[in-house]
Amino acid sequence: IEAELTQPLWRGAWRDFAYEELYRKERDFSLAILEHERFVQVFSVSVAIKYYELLQKLNQISNEKINLKHLEKAFSIARIRTEVGEIGRVELEQSRQKLLDGEAEHIFTQKSLDNELDDFKIYMGLPVLANIALDEDELVLLRKQDLTVFSMEEREAIELAFHSHPNIFQKKVAIRD
């Protein structure tokens, strides 16, 4: 006695098997889009952070220039007071040393800015010889903005991460597969 029971039990099952690779390719494509979007977001934020760090360094140089003018003025006054006899030679040399320290700090900061600017150009994929003008007014605009801190409960943040983070989604898919 023979029975043909396999045909009715498997009816329609091959359709899911036939499309399984297509489903997997669609899912891989969706994950690739999510990864690219994540890269774009991370890259954009890191470029903004590096740019504002350059602006801070430029602001530091401006402050050091003002400080140097004050130190030069103080040294000139100290020289005149030494000639008149109000202060001794030691105080004059201390004033000169402060001026030299300020000049050295200014030179060091300027070189540091140049190096960081070159690193920024490389990070952006630009040639090192490219001219980039830093907009000093951008820091002023940033300070004027009302920057509020985003607050979220820890439980909400964890739940949001589990539902939207691509890496967690990929792990769920890998476990399911």
WOGI-V678719 format. One record per residue. N is the residue number from 0. RES is the residue in one letter. PSI is psi in whole degrees, -180 to 180 (NA if undefined). Layout:
# WOGI-V678719
N/RES/PSI, N/RES/PSI
This chain:
# WOGI-V678719
0/I/131, 1/E/148, 2/A/140, 3/E/83, 4/L/-12, 5/T/-36, 6/Q/-51, 7/P/-33, 8/L/-32, 9/W/2, 10/R/125, 11/G/-9, 12/A/-31, 13/W/-22, 14/R/-45, 15/D/-39, 16/F/-37, 17/A/-35, 18/Y/-2, 19/E/-44, 20/E/-37, 21/L/-44, 22/Y/-43, 23/R/-41, 24/K/-41, 25/E/-43, 26/R/-42, 27/D/-39, 28/F/-44, 29/S/-41, 30/L/-37, 31/A/-39, 32/I/-44, 33/L/-43, 34/E/-41, 35/H/-43, 36/E/-40, 37/R/-43, 38/F/-45, 39/V/-43, 40/Q/-47, 41/V/-42, 42/F/-44, 43/S/-45, 44/V/-41, 45/S/-35, 46/V/-44, 47/A/-43, 48/I/-46, 49/K/-39, 50/Y/-45, 51/Y/-31, 52/E/-39, 53/L/-41, 54/L/-38, 55/Q/-41, 56/K/-40, 57/L/-39, 58/N/-39, 59/Q/-40, 60/I/-42, 61/S/-42, 62/N/-39, 63/E/-34, 64/K/-43, 65/I/-42, 66/N/-40, 67/L/-40, 68/K/-42, 69/H/-40, 70/L/-38, 71/E/-41, 72/K/-42, 73/A/-38, 74/F/-41, 75/S/-43, 76/I/-42, 77/A/-38, 78/R/-45, 79/I/-43, 80/R/-31, 81/T/-42, 82/E/-37, 83/V/-25, 84/G/10, 85/E/-37, 86/I/162, 87/G/176, 88/R/-30, 89/V/-45, 90/E/-37, 91/L/-44, 92/E/-33, 93/Q/-41, 94/S/-41, 95/R/-40, 96/Q/-40, 97/K/-40, 98/L/-45, 99/L/-39, 100/D/-41, 101/G/-42, 102/E/-41, 103/A/-42, 104/E/-40, 105/H/-44, 106/I/-43, 107/F/-44, 108/T/-38, 109/Q/-44, 110/K/-39, 111/S/-42, 112/L/-44, 113/D/-44, 114/N/-44, 115/E/-35, 116/L/-41, 117/D/-42, 118/D/-39, 119/F/-43, 120/K/-43, 121/I/-43, 122/Y/-37, 123/M/-9, 124/G/21, 125/L/155, 126/P/148, 127/V/-28, 128/L/-5, 129/A/142, 130/N/126, 131/I/125, 132/A/123, 133/L/132, 134/D/103, 135/E/-23, 136/D/-17, 137/E/-37, 138/L/-39, 139/V/-44, 140/L/-38, 141/L/-40, 142/R/-30, 143/K/-22, 144/Q/148, 145/D/98, 146/L/114, 147/T/148, 148/V/131, 149/F/125, 150/S/142, 151/M/142, 152/E/149, 153/E/-41, 154/R/-42, 155/E/-40, 156/A/-42, 157/I/-43, 158/E/-43, 159/L/-41, 160/A/-42, 161/F/-31, 162/H/-24, 163/S/-15, 164/H/127, 165/P/-38, 166/N/-40, 167/I/-39, 168/F/-42, 169/Q/-40, 170/K/-39, 171/K/-43, 172/V/-42, 173/A/-38, 174/I/-41, 175/R/-40, 176/D/NA
